[in-house]
Amino acid sequence: MYDKGKVLIGLAIFLVLALSVVGYNMTAGDNKKPEPEKPKGYTACVKSTDYMKSSHMVLLNEWRDEVIREGKREMVKTPEGIMVEKSLQNGCMHCHTSKVKFCDRCHEYASVKPYCWDCHLAPVEPADGKEAI
Amino acid sequence: MKVLRPIIAVIALIVAGGVLGMSQGTQMLVGVILPSIAFLVFIVGIIRKVVDWSKSPVPFKIPTTCGQAKSLSFIKEDRFDCPNSKSDVIVRMILEIFLFRSLFRNTNAGVKSGDLPKLHYGPSLWLWLFGIMFHYTFLVIVLRHLRLFTEPVLPGIGLLEYFDGFVQVGAPVLYQSDLIFMGAITALFIRRLIMPQIRYISLDTDYFPLLLIFSIGATGMLMRHYFRVDVTGIKELTMGIVTLNWTNPGTIHPIFFIHVTLVSTLMIYFPFSKLTHAAGIFFSPTRNMANDSRATRHINPWNDPNIKPHSYADYEDEFRQFMVDADIPVEKELPPAPAAEKKEEVTE
């Protein structure tokens, strides 16, 4: 091997960069599946769980456009027959009362920072100490 | 024809990934085992390539010089285009790796029509532009993917995502890097197709990586914006790969497995193709050598140590008599031979 020192340093940098992710998770690893807290007393949302899981942001965007730009404020019915307002704070968060225990669980896991809260006020979380912002 | 075979290959990969990603049984194979193997092949392949290159001797000093070499004190030296020292070489390499200066220097010859057609040379920056757009957005995209491979997510990734989705179009937010990436890779592909001279020299191995990477980007964007796959489920799977704790949540759309199949193919293909220029650039003798062959002698490593240097002076010393006899001019005359002088006297 020519320039053995330099080549080995280069290979070492490559290996460290390539394997750093594995190393990071070995040391900092706390790989827990997120479990958002579901509201008690309700069994179904306005759409199916699968749809809500992957596409709630699309629904929220549609609601925003309908309500703010087209003035369509009619209520939405859940399978249980509950009427839900097309609104983040008065609709979604009527049942899902906690941002910290519901929204943030998955969002933090997947490193998603929705810009809802740029304008909307996050609900005041019950001061039980551990989950407060 | 050269473009047809890579198209068929990529379509075959997409179909294979889709079919295997359809059923729970084979999802593990294509979503977890294949990328794990591909990552190992990538690492080992790159190391083997680098070791192989480092064993290859460089017989001659062959830096490409693109400027004035170090000369007399009143002649301006072009330090980074004709590096004279190790530090200048390092600067030149850094500029090459981060700014692609050799592509920036591309020129194009053309004929200007007028009363008399005139030949002119101008800069040709399209390759440089699309190349640099492609490479940097690819870097951003790879870094953004770390959100799926680290828990808690590495600091800084969130900030990168924030700035990448700065325009806040749609939900989930559209990333600018995705658009630039897809635009650049498309432009690089079309460039090969429509420019006759580039098309002439393009091979299957030139089209295949472009098509493969395009498909990776396309499936990635489809996953995010059209199918909107189960991201927490995917993170469970990807975290399972990097913590060697393999799981399949079973809720992931097949498009994810197509994406993973294509990425795995890229990783496996990488060390054995033109894509290893990422490592090869460091071993490029036309870039990593200083143009100082007049100041320091470059010893060819494959020289036989038993063969000693034989200068012209030595050569003449060895053969002077024969040269004089054959009327070949010599630099140093034969020593006056006393015996010969006597003979001359006798004949007179």
Boltz contact constraints between the chains, C-beta under 6 A:
constraints:
  - contact:
      token1: [A, 1]
      token2: [B, 54]
      max_distance: 6.0
  - contact:
      token1: [A, 1]
      token2: [B, 55]
      max_distance: 6.0
  - contact:
      token1: [A, 2]
      token2: [B, 54]
      max_distance: 6.0
  - contact:
      token1: [A, 7]
      token2: [B, 54]
      max_distance: 6.0
  - contact:
      token1: [A, 11]
      token2: [B, 50]
      max_distance: 6.0
  - contact:
      token1: [A, 18]
      token2: [B, 43]
      max_distance: 6.0
  - contact:
      token1: [A, 21]
      token2: [B, 149]
      max_distance: 6.0
  - contact:
      token1: [A, 21]
      token2: [B, 242]
      max_distance: 6.0
  - contact:
      token1: [A, 22]
      token2: [B, 242]
      max_distance: 6.0
  - contact:
      token1: [A, 24]
      token2: [B, 150]
      max_distance: 6.0
  - contact:
      token1: [A, 25]
      token2: [B, 242]
      max_distance: 6.0
  - contact:
      token1: [A, 25]
      token2: [B, 243]
      max_distance: 6.0
  - contact:
      token1: [A, 29]
      token2: [B, 243]
      max_distance: 6.0
  - contact:
      token1: [A, 31]
      token2: [B, 151]
      max_distance: 6.0
  - contact:
      token1: [A, 31]
      token2: [B, 239]
      max_distance: 6.0
  - contact:
      token1: [A, 31]
      token2: [B, 243]
      max_distance: 6.0
  - contact:
      token1: [A, 33]
      token2: [B, 236]
      max_distance: 6.0
  - contact:
      token1: [A, 34]
      token2: [B, 232]
      max_distance: 6.0
  - contact:
      token1: [A, 54]
      token2: [B, 228]
      max_distance: 6.0
  - contact:
      token1: [A, 54]
      token2: [B, 230]
      max_distance: 6.0
  - contact:
      token1: [A, 55]
      token2: [B, 228]
      max_distance: 6.0
  - contact:
      token1: [A, 57]
      token2: [B, 171]
      max_distance: 6.0
  - contact:
      token1: [A, 57]
      token2: [B, 172]
      max_distance: 6.0
  - contact:
      token1: [A, 61]
      token2: [B, 171]
      max_distance: 6.0
  - contact:
      token1: [A, 106]
      token2: [B, 232]
      max_distance: 6.0
  - contact:
      token1: [A, 109]
      token2: [B, 232]
      max_distance: 6.0
  - contact:
      token1: [A, 110]
      token2: [B, 231]
      max_distance: 6.0
  - contact:
      token1: [A, 110]
      token2: [B, 232]
      max_distance: 6.0
  - contact:
      token1: [A, 110]
      token2: [B, 235]
      max_distance: 6.0
  - contact:
      token1: [A, 111]
      token2: [B, 147]
      max_distance: 6.0
  - contact:
      token1: [A, 111]
      token2: [B, 153]
      max_distance: 6.0
  - contact:
      token1: [A, 111]
      token2: [B, 158]
      max_distance: 6.0
  - contact:
      token1: [A, 115]
      token2: [B, 168]
      max_distance: 6.0
